[in-house]
Amino acid sequence: MNKFKVQNGFTLIETLIYLAIIGTVMTSFLYFNMSIFDYRNKSYAAGEVQANERMAISLISQKIRSAKDVNIASSTFNTDPGVLSLVMDDANKNPTIFSLDQDNRVLQITEGAGATTTITSKNVKITNLIFTNLTLASSTKNIKINMTIDYNNVNQDVKFNYSDDLETAISLRR
């Protein structure tokens, strides 16, 4: 009677196949995680740009709508960087000036004789700021704003590159 010896364990071929399958699954999982982190970085940069964009446009819109007039002579239209000077009812806030800090490329506001305040954060830079006077003779003052905001990618990491262009027009309410 022939007795066969029962083998316990795996053969070398089986072990290599299992290792190849586990290696493939681990590699796929690693690439998936890396792509999630890349997306998170891009999403962070986009969120930062869009939040600063909303804040800037909201403040500029509010000030233009509440202004009594536009200082045409003190404003710089149709060039980058533009300057917008508004006549306000409150003497302490007259004139209210929106301008671009050339060194840091941040949007700033100066109300009357007060100190200049930055509107956008240091995490973004404004690469284009143009104010355009769309006012026709004897009509309501209307100002168009063109703005390009980039994420301030100091490390030059491609994952953080994000830029957004914005164009809007705002009218004085008077």
C-alpha angles and dihedrals in degrees: 000000000000117000120200119212112234113231120218120198136025131304121238091255092052091049092051092049091050091048091050092051093047091046092052092049092048092048091050090049091050093051090047091053092047091052090050090054091048090052091047091054093048091046091051092052092047092048092050093050094046094047091052090045092053092047093049096046092044093053095043091048093049093050095046093049092050095043122110093214145336120258096229093180094050096044127085111221133188096011136091119271096033127195124209119198119190132193109226131195092232108078090209090061097042116143105024109195129194114198143149123253101231095205099051099021091229125141114246139185130209117194113198114305091337126116121280113261125200116233101188125054127247088251091076135045128205109227096177130030119167127166117196126193106225094174116133121206113288095001136110114290111259125187125193118207124202114186135169116197122190129189107252096243099186094170092049090232110166090216090067098048110122133147133174131194120210131189125178141147126223129191130208111245094227 
